[in-house]
Amino acid sequence: MMKFAVVLLSAWLLCFAADAVQAAPIALPKGYNAWKKSERKVVTDKSSLFYGIHYIYADKKAVSGYQADNRFAEGSRIVVEFFNIKENPAVDGPKNMVVLMQKDKRQVKTGGWLFAGFGTDGKPSGIDPVTTCFGCHQKDASQRDFVISTKKDFGMK
């Protein structure tokens, strides 16, 4: 009986620990703006989710993933900064959002990617990654490891 209780308690603790890992708040990586930076992208279609100006930053693992035709290794990180469009689209408006994608095989509902949104202050925005992010990634990039951007966004051949 004691052995059964220990096994049951161990299983419960493992489940609790797994939930804690899944629910642990993710932080915006420090120094991401020193990573490989994409070319400036302007989307002027107001009906687009990507309306505005954005820049993509890729860490070393993600750069390798882009170079391997969007096959990303576990732990690859991509950060996108979004800016408003002023009257003149040639000028970046104020930053309005930052988004992180991190390759994490535990994130089964979102194709093996953790998605997190942040405000301009770097604090989590509380976006729902399944409904807000993954739906478009699934629709537009299912054949590219769910990453919409490609090496062309970084001027790579």
Summary of the structure (lengths in Angstrom):
residues: 157
radius of gyration: 18.4
end to end distance: 63.6
largest distance: 73.5
contacts: 420
relative contact order: 0.15
helix: 36%
strand: 25%
